Amino acid sequence: MKITIGPYKSWYGPYQLAETLCFWAKDVEDEYGMKSKPDWVHNFGEWLAHGSVEPEPEVGEIRSWNRDRHYTWLYKFFLWIESKRKRKIKVHIDRWDTWSMDHTLAYIILPMLKQLKATQHGGPYVDPKDVPDHLKPKKQTKKEKANGSTDSTHFERWDWVLDEMIFAFSTKLDDSADDQFHKGEMDLQWKQLEDGMSQMVKGPNDTHEFDAEGHAAFHARIKNGFRLFGKYYEGLWD
């Protein structure tokens, strides 16, 4: 297997050109602490894109996002350039990559899940039925619902789901994961039966013990981790 995937394309148009040309303009900080170029730089980008600067809307005015505006030749030129740019994606699959495809994919998925958890800036809605009782959210007030506020454990539930996915894929790559459920030494021997068949029996030195209950719970958690991966697959973005 050989995979090469380049970064996503980033749009560069008249507004970005305006910021480049006005590189010397100092950033200003808004009431939320966010820094950006002064309004006049944005207006310059407006002029480059549309040939004019649209006035600020009046109080109560409603505007549509799809309103028709004039586009300058410069804007159209940037659109043409954008249409020619393609994200670099090359995927070569060898025959042996699918001999144990579930194992092969785990090598790719696991580090991606770990990076996502380390760099995430939010999280999707997680069904409370999928998490332990201590992570179930408190009932929201009418005001919280009206404001679209996230519930009390919104992000904690997503962190837990990511951890369960990571656990499942980590275990997939750990060949010794089941060793913890075996204790003692195995001494197996074959006992000859009267009908000519043989029966496997424990020898005199066999001290082996197997934790069947723990083993079942362990693999149930792994299975659930893969289930969560499928259920929340479309939430795997940052």
mmCIF file of the C-alpha atoms, coordinates in Angstrom:
data_MODEL
# 
_entry.id   MODEL 
# 
loop_
_atom_site.group_PDB 
_atom_site.id 
_atom_site.type_symbol 
_atom_site.label_atom_id 
_atom_site.label_alt_id 
_atom_site.label_comp_id 
_atom_site.label_asym_id 
_atom_site.label_entity_id 
_atom_site.label_seq_id 
_atom_site.pdbx_PDB_ins_code 
_atom_site.Cartn_x 
_atom_site.Cartn_y 
_atom_site.Cartn_z 
_atom_site.occupancy 
_atom_site.B_iso_or_equiv 
_atom_site.pdbx_formal_charge 
_atom_site.auth_seq_id 
_atom_site.auth_comp_id 
_atom_site.auth_asym_id 
_atom_site.auth_atom_id 
_atom_site.pdbx_PDB_model_num 
ATOM 1   C CA . MET A 1 1   ? 0.000   0.000   0.000   1.00 0.00 ? 1   MET A CA 1 
ATOM 2   C CA . LYS A 1 2   ? 1.155   3.493   -0.808  1.00 0.00 ? 2   LYS A CA 1 
ATOM 3   C CA . ILE A 1 3   ? -1.028  6.513   -0.119  1.00 0.00 ? 3   ILE A CA 1 
ATOM 4   C CA . THR A 1 4   ? -0.276  10.152  -0.863  1.00 0.00 ? 4   THR A CA 1 
ATOM 5   C CA . ILE A 1 5   ? -2.924  12.701  0.086   1.00 0.00 ? 5   ILE A CA 1 
ATOM 6   C CA . GLY A 1 6   ? -2.088  16.377  -0.125  1.00 0.00 ? 6   GLY A CA 1 
ATOM 7   C CA . PRO A 1 7   ? -3.653  19.199  1.934   1.00 0.00 ? 7   PRO A CA 1 
ATOM 8   C CA . TYR A 1 8   ? -7.063  20.605  1.166   1.00 0.00 ? 8   TYR A CA 1 
ATOM 9   C CA . LYS A 1 9   ? -7.153  23.449  -1.297  1.00 0.00 ? 9   LYS A CA 1 
ATOM 10  C CA . SER A 1 10  ? -7.348  26.904  0.254   1.00 0.00 ? 10  SER A CA 1 
ATOM 11  C CA . TRP A 1 11  ? -9.291  29.577  -1.606  1.00 0.00 ? 11  TRP A CA 1 
ATOM 12  C CA . TYR A 1 12  ? -7.340  32.624  -2.704  1.00 0.00 ? 12  TYR A CA 1 
ATOM 13  C CA . GLY A 1 13  ? -9.378  35.422  -4.210  1.00 0.00 ? 13  GLY A CA 1 
ATOM 14  C CA . PRO A 1 14  ? -9.778  39.194  -4.277  1.00 0.00 ? 14  PRO A CA 1 
ATOM 15  C CA . TYR A 1 15  ? -10.186 39.526  -0.501  1.00 0.00 ? 15  TYR A CA 1 
ATOM 16  C CA . GLN A 1 16  ? -7.056  37.494  0.157   1.00 0.00 ? 16  GLN A CA 1 
ATOM 17  C CA . LEU A 1 17  ? -5.221  39.533  -2.501  1.00 0.00 ? 17  LEU A CA 1 
ATOM 18  C CA . ALA A 1 18  ? -6.278  42.720  -0.725  1.00 0.00 ? 18  ALA A CA 1 
ATOM 19  C CA . GLU A 1 19  ? -4.766  41.429  2.542   1.00 0.00 ? 19  GLU A CA 1 
ATOM 20  C CA . THR A 1 20  ? -1.566  40.481  0.716   1.00 0.00 ? 20  THR A CA 1 
ATOM 21  C CA . LEU A 1 21  ? -1.234  43.915  -0.912  1.00 0.00 ? 21  LEU A CA 1 
ATOM 22  C CA . CYS A 1 22  ? -1.990  45.605  2.414   1.00 0.00 ? 22  CYS A CA 1 
ATOM 23  C CA . PHE A 1 23  ? 0.419   43.452  4.408   1.00 0.00 ? 23  PHE A CA 1 
ATOM 24  C CA . TRP A 1 24  ? 1.646   46.511  6.260   1.00 0.00 ? 24  TRP A CA 1 
ATOM 25  C CA . ALA A 1 25  ? -1.814  47.229  7.747   1.00 0.00 ? 25  ALA A CA 1 
ATOM 26  C CA . LYS A 1 26  ? -1.855  46.284  11.419  1.00 0.00 ? 26  LYS A CA 1 
ATOM 27  C CA . ASP A 1 27  ? -4.507  43.850  12.689  1.00 0.00 ? 27  ASP A CA 1 
ATOM 28  C CA . VAL A 1 28  ? -7.261  45.196  14.886  1.00 0.00 ? 28  VAL A CA 1 
ATOM 29  C CA . GLU A 1 29  ? -8.908  43.268  17.721  1.00 0.00 ? 29  GLU A CA 1 
ATOM 30  C CA . ASP A 1 30  ? -12.686 43.007  18.012  1.00 0.00 ? 30  ASP A CA 1 
ATOM 31  C CA . GLU A 1 31  ? -14.790 42.724  21.159  1.00 0.00 ? 31  GLU A CA 1 
ATOM 32  C CA . TYR A 1 32  ? -14.222 38.954  21.244  1.00 0.00 ? 32  TYR A CA 1 
ATOM 33  C CA . GLY A 1 33  ? -10.446 39.209  21.030  1.00 0.00 ? 33  GLY A CA 1 
ATOM 34  C CA . MET A 1 34  ? -10.312 38.076  17.391  1.00 0.00 ? 34  MET A CA 1 
ATOM 35  C CA . LYS A 1 35  ? -7.732  39.827  15.223  1.00 0.00 ? 35  LYS A CA 1 
ATOM 36  C CA . SER A 1 36  ? -8.223  40.775  11.572  1.00 0.00 ? 36  SER A CA 1 
ATOM 37  C CA . LYS A 1 37  ? -7.324  43.449  9.068   1.00 0.00 ? 37  LYS A CA 1 
ATOM 38  C CA . PRO A 1 38  ? -9.090  46.833  9.318   1.00 0.00 ? 38  PRO A CA 1 
ATOM 39  C CA . ASP A 1 39  ? -12.466 47.243  7.595   1.00 0.00 ? 39  ASP A CA 1 
ATOM 40  C CA . TRP A 1 40  ? -10.926 49.346  4.841   1.00 0.00 ? 40  TRP A CA 1 
ATOM 41  C CA . VAL A 1 41  ? -8.842  46.335  3.746   1.00 0.00 ? 41  VAL A CA 1 
ATOM 42  C CA . HIS A 1 42  ? -12.027 44.268  3.451   1.00 0.00 ? 42  HIS A CA 1 
ATOM 43  C CA . ASN A 1 43  ? -13.636 47.114  1.475   1.00 0.00 ? 43  ASN A CA 1 
ATOM 44  C CA . PHE A 1 44  ? -10.649 47.079  -0.857  1.00 0.00 ? 44  PHE A CA 1 
ATOM 45  C CA . GLY A 1 45  ? -11.281 43.367  -1.400  1.00 0.00 ? 45  GLY A CA 1 
ATOM 46  C CA . GLU A 1 46  ? -14.952 44.168  -2.082  1.00 0.00 ? 46  GLU A CA 1 
ATOM 47  C CA . TRP A 1 47  ? -13.911 46.607  -4.770  1.00 0.00 ? 47  TRP A CA 1 
ATOM 48  C CA . LEU A 1 48  ? -11.511 44.072  -6.323  1.00 0.00 ? 48  LEU A CA 1 
ATOM 49  C CA . ALA A 1 49  ? -14.256 41.418  -6.345  1.00 0.00 ? 49  ALA A CA 1 
ATOM 50  C CA . HIS A 1 50  ? -17.305 43.449  -7.341  1.00 0.00 ? 50  HIS A CA 1 
ATOM 51  C CA . GLY A 1 51  ? -16.091 46.833  -8.561  1.00 0.00 ? 51  GLY A CA 1 
ATOM 52  C CA . SER A 1 52  ? -17.876 48.601  -5.707  1.00 0.00 ? 52  SER A CA 1 
ATOM 53  C CA . VAL A 1 53  ? -18.266 48.538  -1.949  1.00 0.00 ? 53  VAL A CA 1 
ATOM 54  C CA . GLU A 1 54  ? -21.681 47.430  -0.738  1.00 0.00 ? 54  GLU A CA 1 
ATOM 55  C CA . PRO A 1 55  ? -23.107 49.735  1.929   1.00 0.00 ? 55  PRO A CA 1 
ATOM 56  C CA . GLU A 1 56  ? -23.786 48.390  5.405   1.00 0.00 ? 56  GLU A CA 1 
ATOM 57  C CA . PRO A 1 57  ? -27.354 47.064  5.772   1.00 0.00 ? 57  PRO A CA 1 
ATOM 58  C CA . GLU A 1 58  ? -29.863 49.263  7.526   1.00 0.00 ? 58  GLU A CA 1 
ATOM 59  C CA . VAL A 1 59  ? -31.438 48.123  10.797  1.00 0.00 ? 59  VAL A CA 1 
ATOM 60  C CA . GLY A 1 60  ? -34.091 45.507  10.063  1.00 0.00 ? 60  GLY A CA 1 
ATOM 61  C CA . GLU A 1 61  ? -32.956 44.999  6.473   1.00 0.00 ? 61  GLU A CA 1 
ATOM 62  C CA . ILE A 1 62  ? -32.941 41.405  5.208   1.00 0.00 ? 62  ILE A CA 1 
ATOM 63  C CA . ARG A 1 63  ? -30.540 40.310  2.493   1.00 0.00 ? 63  ARG A CA 1 
ATOM 64  C CA . SER A 1 64  ? -30.254 37.039  0.647   1.00 0.00 ? 64  SER A CA 1 
ATOM 65  C CA . TRP A 1 65  ? -26.950 35.208  0.326   1.00 0.00 ? 65  TRP A CA 1 
ATOM 66  C CA . ASN A 1 66  ? -27.650 34.381  -3.308  1.00 0.00 ? 66  ASN A CA 1 
ATOM 67  C CA . ARG A 1 67  ? -28.325 37.978  -4.399  1.00 0.00 ? 67  ARG A CA 1 
ATOM 68  C CA . ASP A 1 68  ? -26.900 38.890  -7.805  1.00 0.00 ? 68  ASP A CA 1 
ATOM 69  C CA . ARG A 1 69  ? -23.837 41.106  -7.757  1.00 0.00 ? 69  ARG A CA 1 
ATOM 70  C CA . HIS A 1 70  ? -21.422 42.170  -10.437 1.00 0.00 ? 70  HIS A CA 1 
ATOM 71  C CA . TYR A 1 71  ? -18.219 40.100  -10.570 1.00 0.00 ? 71  TYR A CA 1 
ATOM 72  C CA . THR A 1 72  ? -15.045 41.734  -11.834 1.00 0.00 ? 72  THR A CA 1 
ATOM 73  C CA . TRP A 1 73  ? -12.756 40.095  -14.388 1.00 0.00 ? 73  TRP A CA 1 
ATOM 74  C CA . LEU A 1 74  ? -10.274 39.618  -11.507 1.00 0.00 ? 74  LEU A CA 1 
ATOM 75  C CA . TYR A 1 75  ? -12.790 37.581  -9.482  1.00 0.00 ? 75  TYR A CA 1 
ATOM 76  C CA . LYS A 1 76  ? -13.616 35.489  -12.535 1.00 0.00 ? 76  LYS A CA 1 
ATOM 77  C CA . PHE A 1 77  ? -9.904  34.928  -13.118 1.00 0.00 ? 77  PHE A CA 1 
ATOM 78  C CA . PHE A 1 78  ? -9.480  33.597  -9.578  1.00 0.00 ? 78  PHE A CA 1 
ATOM 79  C CA . LEU A 1 79  ? -12.508 31.325  -10.089 1.00 0.00 ? 79  LEU A CA 1 
ATOM 80  C CA . TRP A 1 80  ? -10.916 29.962  -13.268 1.00 0.00 ? 80  TRP A CA 1 
ATOM 81  C CA . ILE A 1 81  ? -7.660  29.255  -11.417 1.00 0.00 ? 81  ILE A CA 1 
ATOM 82  C CA . GLU A 1 82  ? -9.604  27.525  -8.639  1.00 0.00 ? 82  GLU A CA 1 
ATOM 83  C CA . SER A 1 83  ? -11.358 25.269  -11.163 1.00 0.00 ? 83  SER A CA 1 
ATOM 84  C CA . LYS A 1 84  ? -7.966  24.020  -12.387 1.00 0.00 ? 84  LYS A CA 1 
ATOM 85  C CA . ARG A 1 85  ? -6.560  23.216  -8.956  1.00 0.00 ? 85  ARG A CA 1 
ATOM 86  C CA . LYS A 1 86  ? -6.937  19.625  -7.782  1.00 0.00 ? 86  LYS A CA 1 
ATOM 87  C CA . ARG A 1 87  ? -6.100  18.082  -4.451  1.00 0.00 ? 87  ARG A CA 1 
ATOM 88  C CA . LYS A 1 88  ? -3.291  15.554  -4.789  1.00 0.00 ? 88  LYS A CA 1 
ATOM 89  C CA . ILE A 1 89  ? -4.646  12.090  -4.019  1.00 0.00 ? 89  ILE A CA 1 
ATOM 90  C CA . LYS A 1 90  ? -2.845  8.882   -5.015  1.00 0.00 ? 90  LYS A CA 1 
ATOM 91  C CA . VAL A 1 91  ? -3.812  5.507   -3.571  1.00 0.00 ? 91  VAL A CA 1 
ATOM 92  C CA . HIS A 1 92  ? -2.068  2.272   -4.527  1.00 0.00 ? 92  HIS A CA 1 
ATOM 93  C CA . ILE A 1 93  ? -3.384  -0.958  -2.970  1.00 0.00 ? 93  ILE A CA 1 
ATOM 94  C CA . ASP A 1 94  ? -1.300  -4.127  -3.054  1.00 0.00 ? 94  ASP A CA 1 
ATOM 95  C CA . ARG A 1 95  ? -2.895  -7.560  -3.121  1.00 0.00 ? 95  ARG A CA 1 
ATOM 96  C CA . TRP A 1 96  ? -1.741  -8.422  0.399   1.00 0.00 ? 96  TRP A CA 1 
ATOM 97  C CA . ASP A 1 97  ? -3.361  -5.296  1.859   1.00 0.00 ? 97  ASP A CA 1 
ATOM 98  C CA . THR A 1 98  ? -6.737  -7.018  1.763   1.00 0.00 ? 98  THR A CA 1 
ATOM 99  C CA . TRP A 1 99  ? -5.631  -10.367 3.179   1.00 0.00 ? 99  TRP A CA 1 
ATOM 100 C CA . SER A 1 100 ? -6.575  -8.930  6.587   1.00 0.00 ? 100 SER A CA 1 
ATOM 101 C CA . MET A 1 101 ? -8.082  -5.624  5.585   1.00 0.00 ? 101 MET A CA 1 
ATOM 102 C CA . ASP A 1 102 ? -9.499  -4.922  9.053   1.00 0.00 ? 102 ASP A CA 1 
ATOM 103 C CA . HIS A 1 103 ? -5.982  -5.159  10.478  1.00 0.00 ? 103 HIS A CA 1 
ATOM 104 C CA . THR A 1 104 ? -4.394  -3.120  7.669   1.00 0.00 ? 104 THR A CA 1 
ATOM 105 C CA . LEU A 1 105 ? -6.850  -0.241  8.039   1.00 0.00 ? 105 LEU A CA 1 
ATOM 106 C CA . ALA A 1 106 ? -6.255  -0.113  11.793  1.00 0.00 ? 106 ALA A CA 1 
ATOM 107 C CA . TYR A 1 107 ? -2.667  1.061   11.141  1.00 0.00 ? 107 TYR A CA 1 
ATOM 108 C CA . ILE A 1 108 ? -4.104  4.107   9.352   1.00 0.00 ? 108 ILE A CA 1 
ATOM 109 C CA . ILE A 1 109 ? -7.220  4.794   11.408  1.00 0.00 ? 109 ILE A CA 1 
ATOM 110 C CA . LEU A 1 110 ? -5.610  4.598   14.860  1.00 0.00 ? 110 LEU A CA 1 
ATOM 111 C CA . PRO A 1 111 ? -3.079  7.457   14.463  1.00 0.00 ? 111 PRO A CA 1 
ATOM 112 C CA . MET A 1 112 ? -5.745  9.580   12.770  1.00 0.00 ? 112 MET A CA 1 
ATOM 113 C CA . LEU A 1 113 ? -8.122  9.094   15.704  1.00 0.00 ? 113 LEU A CA 1 
ATOM 114 C CA . LYS A 1 114 ? -5.365  10.031  18.151  1.00 0.00 ? 114 LYS A CA 1 
ATOM 115 C CA . GLN A 1 115 ? -4.523  13.187  16.213  1.00 0.00 ? 115 GLN A CA 1 
ATOM 116 C CA . LEU A 1 116 ? -8.197  14.136  15.930  1.00 0.00 ? 116 LEU A CA 1 
ATOM 117 C CA . LYS A 1 117 ? -8.647  13.839  19.702  1.00 0.00 ? 117 LYS A CA 1 
ATOM 118 C CA . ALA A 1 118 ? -5.529  15.948  20.310  1.00 0.00 ? 118 ALA A CA 1 
ATOM 119 C CA . THR A 1 119 ? -6.458  18.751  17.895  1.00 0.00 ? 119 THR A CA 1 
ATOM 120 C CA . GLN A 1 120 ? -10.273 18.802  17.875  1.00 0.00 ? 120 GLN A CA 1 
ATOM 121 C CA . HIS A 1 121 ? -12.102 22.100  18.311  1.00 0.00 ? 121 HIS A CA 1 
ATOM 122 C CA . GLY A 1 122 ? -15.600 20.731  18.878  1.00 0.00 ? 122 GLY A CA 1 
ATOM 123 C CA . GLY A 1 123 ? -17.658 17.591  18.665  1.00 0.00 ? 123 GLY A CA 1 
ATOM 124 C CA . PRO A 1 124 ? -20.847 16.158  17.147  1.00 0.00 ? 124 PRO A CA 1 
ATOM 125 C CA . TYR A 1 125 ? -23.961 15.242  19.083  1.00 0.00 ? 125 TYR A CA 1 
ATOM 126 C CA . VAL A 1 126 ? -23.590 11.865  20.794  1.00 0.00 ? 126 VAL A CA 1 
ATOM 127 C CA . ASP A 1 127 ? -26.681 9.870   21.683  1.00 0.00 ? 127 ASP A CA 1 
ATOM 128 C CA . PRO A 1 128 ? -26.823 9.578   25.506  1.00 0.00 ? 128 PRO A CA 1 
ATOM 129 C CA . LYS A 1 129 ? -27.775 5.914   25.025  1.00 0.00 ? 129 LYS A CA 1 
ATOM 130 C CA . ASP A 1 130 ? -24.215 5.259   23.788  1.00 0.00 ? 130 ASP A CA 1 
ATOM 131 C CA . VAL A 1 131 ? -22.409 6.441   26.930  1.00 0.00 ? 131 VAL A CA 1 
ATOM 132 C CA . PRO A 1 132 ? -22.212 5.381   30.607  1.00 0.00 ? 132 PRO A CA 1 
ATOM 133 C CA . ASP A 1 133 ? -24.703 6.810   33.090  1.00 0.00 ? 133 ASP A CA 1 
ATOM 134 C CA . HIS A 1 134 ? -22.252 9.347   34.549  1.00 0.00 ? 134 HIS A CA 1 
ATOM 135 C CA . LEU A 1 135 ? -21.984 11.026  31.139  1.00 0.00 ? 135 LEU A CA 1 
ATOM 136 C CA . LYS A 1 136 ? -25.691 11.335  30.478  1.00 0.00 ? 136 LYS A CA 1 
ATOM 137 C CA . PRO A 1 137 ? -26.644 15.034  30.237  1.00 0.00 ? 137 PRO A CA 1 
ATOM 138 C CA . LYS A 1 138 ? -28.815 16.987  32.612  1.00 0.00 ? 138 LYS A CA 1 
ATOM 139 C CA . LYS A 1 139 ? -32.213 18.070  31.364  1.00 0.00 ? 139 LYS A CA 1 
ATOM 140 C CA . GLN A 1 140 ? -31.946 21.409  29.562  1.00 0.00 ? 140 GLN A CA 1 
ATOM 141 C CA . THR A 1 141 ? -34.073 24.404  30.445  1.00 0.00 ? 141 THR A CA 1 
ATOM 142 C CA . LYS A 1 142 ? -36.429 25.944  27.901  1.00 0.00 ? 142 LYS A CA 1 
ATOM 143 C CA . LYS A 1 143 ? -34.073 28.918  27.594  1.00 0.00 ? 143 LYS A CA 1 
ATOM 144 C CA . GLU A 1 144 ? -31.069 26.673  26.878  1.00 0.00 ? 144 GLU A CA 1 
ATOM 145 C CA . LYS A 1 145 ? -33.014 24.794  24.215  1.00 0.00 ? 145 LYS A CA 1 
ATOM 146 C CA . ALA A 1 146 ? -34.217 28.046  22.640  1.00 0.00 ? 146 ALA A CA 1 
ATOM 147 C CA . ASN A 1 147 ? -30.663 29.390  22.497  1.00 0.00 ? 147 ASN A CA 1 
ATOM 148 C CA . GLY A 1 148 ? -29.374 26.176  20.924  1.00 0.00 ? 148 GLY A CA 1 
ATOM 149 C CA . SER A 1 149 ? -26.955 25.629  23.811  1.00 0.00 ? 149 SER A CA 1 
ATOM 150 C CA . THR A 1 150 ? -25.033 22.363  24.043  1.00 0.00 ? 150 THR A CA 1 
ATOM 151 C CA . ASP A 1 151 ? -26.042 20.140  26.945  1.00 0.00 ? 151 ASP A CA 1 
ATOM 152 C CA . SER A 1 152 ? -23.995 19.579  30.100  1.00 0.00 ? 152 SER A CA 1 
ATOM 153 C CA . THR A 1 153 ? -21.909 16.624  28.805  1.00 0.00 ? 153 THR A CA 1 
ATOM 154 C CA . HIS A 1 154 ? -21.900 17.284  25.041  1.00 0.00 ? 154 HIS A CA 1 
ATOM 155 C CA . PHE A 1 155 ? -18.122 17.383  24.629  1.00 0.00 ? 155 PHE A CA 1 
ATOM 156 C CA . GLU A 1 156 ? -17.393 14.866  27.375  1.00 0.00 ? 156 GLU A CA 1 
ATOM 157 C CA . ARG A 1 157 ? -19.534 12.286  25.551  1.00 0.00 ? 157 ARG A CA 1 
ATOM 158 C CA . TRP A 1 158 ? -17.603 12.814  22.320  1.00 0.00 ? 158 TRP A CA 1 
ATOM 159 C CA . ASP A 1 159 ? -14.264 12.466  24.137  1.00 0.00 ? 159 ASP A CA 1 
ATOM 160 C CA . TRP A 1 160 ? -15.480 9.190   25.623  1.00 0.00 ? 160 TRP A CA 1 
ATOM 161 C CA . VAL A 1 161 ? -16.587 7.913   22.201  1.00 0.00 ? 161 VAL A CA 1 
ATOM 162 C CA . LEU A 1 162 ? -13.204 8.800   20.690  1.00 0.00 ? 162 LEU A CA 1 
ATOM 163 C CA . ASP A 1 163 ? -11.448 6.979   23.536  1.00 0.00 ? 163 ASP A CA 1 
ATOM 164 C CA . GLU A 1 164 ? -13.554 3.870   22.905  1.00 0.00 ? 164 GLU A CA 1 
ATOM 165 C CA . MET A 1 165 ? -12.728 3.974   19.190  1.00 0.00 ? 165 MET A CA 1 
ATOM 166 C CA . ILE A 1 166 ? -9.032  4.368   19.990  1.00 0.00 ? 166 ILE A CA 1 
ATOM 167 C CA . PHE A 1 167 ? -9.235  1.468   22.434  1.00 0.00 ? 167 PHE A CA 1 
ATOM 168 C CA . ALA A 1 168 ? -10.855 -0.787  19.813  1.00 0.00 ? 168 ALA A CA 1 
ATOM 169 C CA . PHE A 1 169 ? -8.309  -0.044  17.084  1.00 0.00 ? 169 PHE A CA 1 
ATOM 170 C CA . SER A 1 170 ? -5.355  -0.173  19.503  1.00 0.00 ? 170 SER A CA 1 
ATOM 171 C CA . THR A 1 171 ? -6.443  -3.630  20.630  1.00 0.00 ? 171 THR A CA 1 
ATOM 172 C CA . LYS A 1 172 ? -6.814  -4.706  17.000  1.00 0.00 ? 172 LYS A CA 1 
ATOM 173 C CA . LEU A 1 173 ? -3.078  -4.147  16.585  1.00 0.00 ? 173 LEU A CA 1 
ATOM 174 C CA . ASP A 1 174 ? -2.091  -5.755  19.894  1.00 0.00 ? 174 ASP A CA 1 
ATOM 175 C CA . ASP A 1 175 ? -1.418  -9.449  19.384  1.00 0.00 ? 175 ASP A CA 1 
ATOM 176 C CA . SER A 1 176 ? -0.954  -9.972  23.118  1.00 0.00 ? 176 SER A CA 1 
ATOM 177 C CA . ALA A 1 177 ? -4.240  -8.339  24.173  1.00 0.00 ? 177 ALA A CA 1 
ATOM 178 C CA . ASP A 1 178 ? -5.828  -11.642 25.229  1.00 0.00 ? 178 ASP A CA 1 
ATOM 179 C CA . ASP A 1 179 ? -2.855  -12.754 27.322  1.00 0.00 ? 179 ASP A CA 1 
ATOM 180 C CA . GLN A 1 180 ? -4.255  -10.944 30.374  1.00 0.00 ? 180 GLN A CA 1 
ATOM 181 C CA . PHE A 1 181 ? -7.100  -13.465 30.598  1.00 0.00 ? 181 PHE A CA 1 
ATOM 182 C CA . HIS A 1 182 ? -4.818  -16.495 30.818  1.00 0.00 ? 182 HIS A CA 1 
ATOM 183 C CA . LYS A 1 183 ? -2.938  -17.536 33.962  1.00 0.00 ? 183 LYS A CA 1 
ATOM 184 C CA . GLY A 1 184 ? -0.706  -20.478 34.747  1.00 0.00 ? 184 GLY A CA 1 
ATOM 185 C CA . GLU A 1 185 ? 0.859   -23.018 32.410  1.00 0.00 ? 185 GLU A CA 1 
ATOM 186 C CA . MET A 1 186 ? -0.883  -25.304 29.946  1.00 0.00 ? 186 MET A CA 1 
ATOM 187 C CA . ASP A 1 187 ? -0.090  -29.014 29.892  1.00 0.00 ? 187 ASP A CA 1 
ATOM 188 C CA . LEU A 1 188 ? -2.323  -30.674 27.306  1.00 0.00 ? 188 LEU A CA 1 
ATOM 189 C CA . GLN A 1 189 ? -2.054  -34.335 26.412  1.00 0.00 ? 189 GLN A CA 1 
ATOM 190 C CA . TRP A 1 190 ? -3.901  -36.750 24.142  1.00 0.00 ? 190 TRP A CA 1 
ATOM 191 C CA . LYS A 1 191 ? -5.721  -39.700 25.684  1.00 0.00 ? 191 LYS A CA 1 
ATOM 192 C CA . GLN A 1 192 ? -6.291  -42.705 23.432  1.00 0.00 ? 192 GLN A CA 1 
ATOM 193 C CA . LEU A 1 193 ? -9.894  -43.966 23.456  1.00 0.00 ? 193 LEU A CA 1 
ATOM 194 C CA . GLU A 1 194 ? -11.173 -47.492 22.885  1.00 0.00 ? 194 GLU A CA 1 
ATOM 195 C CA . ASP A 1 195 ? -12.813 -46.566 19.565  1.00 0.00 ? 195 ASP A CA 1 
ATOM 196 C CA . GLY A 1 196 ? -9.468  -45.467 18.158  1.00 0.00 ? 196 GLY A CA 1 
ATOM 197 C CA . MET A 1 197 ? -10.178 -41.763 18.599  1.00 0.00 ? 197 MET A CA 1 
ATOM 198 C CA . SER A 1 198 ? -8.191  -39.421 20.844  1.00 0.00 ? 198 SER A CA 1 
ATOM 199 C CA . GLN A 1 199 ? -9.324  -36.969 23.490  1.00 0.00 ? 199 GLN A CA 1 
ATOM 200 C CA . MET A 1 200 ? -7.460  -33.881 24.661  1.00 0.00 ? 200 MET A CA 1 
ATOM 201 C CA . VAL A 1 201 ? -7.044  -33.836 28.439  1.00 0.00 ? 201 VAL A CA 1 
ATOM 202 C CA . LYS A 1 202 ? -5.142  -31.788 30.989  1.00 0.00 ? 202 LYS A CA 1 
ATOM 203 C CA . GLY A 1 203 ? -1.810  -33.177 32.033  1.00 0.00 ? 203 GLY A CA 1 
ATOM 204 C CA . PRO A 1 204 ? -0.557  -33.390 35.616  1.00 0.00 ? 204 PRO A CA 1 
ATOM 205 C CA . ASN A 1 205 ? 1.367   -30.078 35.292  1.00 0.00 ? 205 ASN A CA 1 
ATOM 206 C CA . ASP A 1 206 ? -1.513  -28.031 33.907  1.00 0.00 ? 206 ASP A CA 1 
ATOM 207 C CA . THR A 1 207 ? -2.249  -24.908 36.026  1.00 0.00 ? 207 THR A CA 1 
ATOM 208 C CA . HIS A 1 208 ? -3.943  -22.866 33.322  1.00 0.00 ? 208 HIS A CA 1 
ATOM 209 C CA . GLU A 1 209 ? -6.945  -20.682 34.208  1.00 0.00 ? 209 GLU A CA 1 
ATOM 210 C CA . PHE A 1 210 ? -9.021  -18.675 31.738  1.00 0.00 ? 210 PHE A CA 1 
ATOM 211 C CA . ASP A 1 211 ? -11.125 -15.649 32.721  1.00 0.00 ? 211 ASP A CA 1 
ATOM 212 C CA . ALA A 1 212 ? -14.054 -16.234 30.375  1.00 0.00 ? 212 ALA A CA 1 
ATOM 213 C CA . GLU A 1 213 ? -16.213 -13.488 31.893  1.00 0.00 ? 213 GLU A CA 1 
ATOM 214 C CA . GLY A 1 214 ? -13.464 -10.864 31.634  1.00 0.00 ? 214 GLY A CA 1 
ATOM 215 C CA . HIS A 1 215 ? -12.614 -11.987 28.114  1.00 0.00 ? 215 HIS A CA 1 
ATOM 216 C CA . ALA A 1 216 ? -16.236 -11.624 27.003  1.00 0.00 ? 216 ALA A CA 1 
ATOM 217 C CA . ALA A 1 217 ? -16.541 -8.130  28.523  1.00 0.00 ? 217 ALA A CA 1 
ATOM 218 C CA . PHE A 1 218 ? -13.232 -7.078  26.934  1.00 0.00 ? 218 PHE A CA 1 
ATOM 219 C CA . HIS A 1 219 ? -14.304 -8.121  23.448  1.00 0.00 ? 219 HIS A CA 1 
ATOM 220 C CA . ALA A 1 220 ? -17.757 -6.643  23.930  1.00 0.00 ? 220 ALA A CA 1 
ATOM 221 C CA . ARG A 1 221 ? -16.040 -3.284  24.518  1.00 0.00 ? 221 ARG A CA 1 
ATOM 222 C CA . ILE A 1 222 ? -13.961 -3.729  21.363  1.00 0.00 ? 222 ILE A CA 1 
ATOM 223 C CA . LYS A 1 223 ? -17.037 -4.574  19.339  1.00 0.00 ? 223 LYS A CA 1 
ATOM 224 C CA . ASN A 1 224 ? -18.832 -1.535  20.718  1.00 0.00 ? 224 ASN A CA 1 
ATOM 225 C CA . GLY A 1 225 ? -15.862 0.671   19.803  1.00 0.00 ? 225 GLY A CA 1 
ATOM 226 C CA . PHE A 1 226 ? -16.128 -0.441  16.179  1.00 0.00 ? 226 PHE A CA 1 
ATOM 227 C CA . ARG A 1 227 ? -19.895 0.100   16.309  1.00 0.00 ? 227 ARG A CA 1 
ATOM 228 C CA . LEU A 1 228 ? -19.355 3.657   17.525  1.00 0.00 ? 228 LEU A CA 1 
ATOM 229 C CA . PHE A 1 229 ? -16.837 4.222   14.744  1.00 0.00 ? 229 PHE A CA 1 
ATOM 230 C CA . GLY A 1 230 ? -19.482 3.307   12.183  1.00 0.00 ? 230 GLY A CA 1 
ATOM 231 C CA . LYS A 1 231 ? -22.272 5.263   13.859  1.00 0.00 ? 231 LYS A CA 1 
ATOM 232 C CA . TYR A 1 232 ? -20.265 8.474   14.253  1.00 0.00 ? 232 TYR A CA 1 
ATOM 233 C CA . TYR A 1 233 ? -18.129 8.139   11.138  1.00 0.00 ? 233 TYR A CA 1 
ATOM 234 C CA . GLU A 1 234 ? -19.459 11.405  9.695   1.00 0.00 ? 234 GLU A CA 1 
ATOM 235 C CA . GLY A 1 235 ? -18.489 13.198  12.909  1.00 0.00 ? 235 GLY A CA 1 
ATOM 236 C CA . LEU A 1 236 ? -14.802 12.423  12.373  1.00 0.00 ? 236 LEU A CA 1 
ATOM 237 C CA . TRP A 1 237 ? -13.695 15.870  11.287  1.00 0.00 ? 237 TRP A CA 1 
ATOM 238 C CA . ASP A 1 238 ? -12.120 18.865  12.947  1.00 0.00 ? 238 ASP A CA 1 
# 
